[in-house]
Amino acid sequence: MQIAGPITRTLTPGLDTGARLERRRQLLCLGLAAPALLALGVFLFYPVVRLLLRSVFDPSPTLDNYVRAFAVPQYLGVLWYTLQTSVTVTILCLVLGYPLAYALAEARGSARSVMLVFLLLPFWTSIMVRTYAWMVILGDQGLINTWLLQLGIISRKLPLLFNSFAVHVGMVHYLLPFAVLPMFSIMVRLDRTLLRAAQSLGAGPWHVFWRVYLPLSLPGVLAGALLVFILATGFFVTPSQLGGRSDVMVAQLIQLQIMRFTNWGFGGALAVLLLVLVALALLLYSRVGRLSTLWGMGE
């Protein structure tokens, strides 16, 4: 007991110093994050709360705005079209993006760098420029119809523009990198020794892919799917420019209700429903994956 006392008294100041340093580090991190948190509160949370309140209290305390969104067939059709388009675009981005992410992960040196530059190249171009480029390509006088007519493959012009097909093409073109990058970040970090171990045990290339590689890369697939789906639900520019009258998404309907009809109550209700849809997607993802994969790409 005479020996343990001095040892305890000697170690206690060190422990207290470590606790104080940890508290100072936490306070420093909080101080550094304060401007960003303030900006989020002012420019994100406050508008969302305002829209939520206006959807319930504009013009009077009622839930009619939400009932109207589901009771009127046209509005319900817009909600369904938005969900259907978002799911379809997500699937297309995963199908097209998985082989590309695999090629990026297996490439080495300058080949990978060049592929990444071409993948990120669309981010350096305005979405309006890309949308109008697709109008030039898909139009009646566009490249596709002109070439097909000149080659004699078709006898009359194909309706490629101002329809659901054009909307899907434009959205997939814009959102494809958001699906590829999370998958690539997971694939490039996979333990290759597991693949070699499966091969050494007699598994063929397809068995190695389906039984080992694909399950290990699923966190990246789920993260890419979530990112694409969330972005697709709020798309505005591409559907408004490439779609027809029946290809209206929720974001367009919100803009129409607020900007043209100044109907903040119903527009706010639609915005809240869109937010609920995104929250449900996050909840579903949290059940089958880890949210940390989205920002930290953790194992």
Secondary structure, DSSP 8 states (H G I E B T S, - for coil): -TTHHHHHHHHHHHHHHHHHHHHHHHHHHHHHHHHHHHHHIIIIIHHHHHHHHHHHHSSSS-SHHHHHHHHSHHHHHHHHHHHHHHHHHHHHHHHHHHHHHHHHHH--THHHHHHHHHHHGGGGS-HHHHHHHHHHHHSTTSHHHHHHHHHTS-SS----SSSHHHHHHHHHHHHHHHHHHHHHHHHTTS-HHHHHHHHHTT--HHHHIIIIIHHHHHHHHHHHHHHHHHHHHT--HHHHHH--TT---HHHHHHIIIIIS--HHHHHHHHHHHHHHHHHHHHHHHHHS-THHHHT---
